Amino acid sequence: MGVVLRPKPEFKLVHMPPVSEAQIRPFQSEAAIAANREYGQIICHCERVSLGEIRDALHASIPAVTLDGLRRRTRCLQGRCQGFHCHADVIRLLAEELGEKPSHVIGCEG
């Protein structure tokens, strides 16, 4: 017969942030910047990813806990420069959030 599927009573809807140009991003909204100044501070200039968007990804219901996780959720490190200009800032933010050394975040420490 197969597996009987039942809906979970504690199902949580996961909201994915806008990462394309089809939706208005927080750095484009004066109201969002007025509510949280971090949305006006651009970290990744190639993909126009703000500090607020990175912090949102780090505190989401399914948080980004690796550089790849941040890259997938925000598109930081994926622009024309491939992270040449923002890599250090993104590593620092992730390390601060995880309470680890930056060298551990990038896998240089065992």
N, C-alpha and C positions, 0 to 999 in steps of 0.2 A: 504493500500500500504506500510505502514511503513515509516521509516525515510529516507529522501533523504540525502545521504552523499556527501559532497563537500570537496575538498582539501582546506586547509587553505593557503591563499597567503603568510602569514608570518611564515610558518612552520620553526622551528629551529631544526636542527639535533643535537641530544644530543650524545656526545662522552663519552663512558664509559671507564674508565681507566682499564688497565690490572690488575686483582687481582688474577689470577691463575698462575700456573707455565708453562702454555702453551705459554705465551708471555714473551718477555724480559721486566722486570720491570726497572724503572729508576735507582734503586740502583745498578743494574747489568751493567749499561752502563757508561763507562768512559766519553763519550761525554756529557751525561746528567748531570753527576756530575760536569764536567768542566763548563758547562753552568749555573748550579745552585748547589751550594755546599750543599744545604739542602737535596738533593737526596742521599747524602752520609752519612747523620746523621740518624742512625736508632733509632726510638722511640720504636717500638714494635719488640723485638728481636725474639719472637716465630714465628711471621708471616712475619718478615722482612719488616716492614712498615717504610718508611722513613718520616722525617719531611716534605720533599717536597711533598710527596704523600698526607699527611694529609692537608697541605696548599692547594694543588690542589683541594681536595674534599671540602674544606671550601670556595673556590672561583670559583667553577664550575658553569655552566649555571643553574643547579639546585643544589644549595649549601646544604651541610650537616649543619644543625643547631642544631642537638641533638647528644648525644653520640651514639644512635642507628643508626642515619644517617651516622656518621663516621664509625661505625662498619660495616655497610652494604657496604659502598663504598670502604673501604680500608682493611678490615679484622683485623684492630687493635682490641685489647681486646678479640680476639677469639682464641688465640693460646693455647698452652699447659698449660700456667699459668692462662688463663682466665682473663687476665688484671691485675694480681697481681703486676707485675713489671712496667707496662706502664700506668696504670689507672690514676695516679696523673698527669703525663705529658700530657696525652690526655685531661683530664679535664681542665688543665691550658691553653692549646692551644685553646680549644673551648671557654673558658671563655674570654680570651684575644680577640679573634676574635669577639665575640658577645658584648664585652664591659660590661660584667656582672661579678659578684662574682662567684668563683668556687662553693660555696654552692648553689647558685641559679641554676647553670647548672645541678647539680645532683638532684635538687628537695628538698633540705633540708630547703629552705627558701620559704616563701609564696609569 
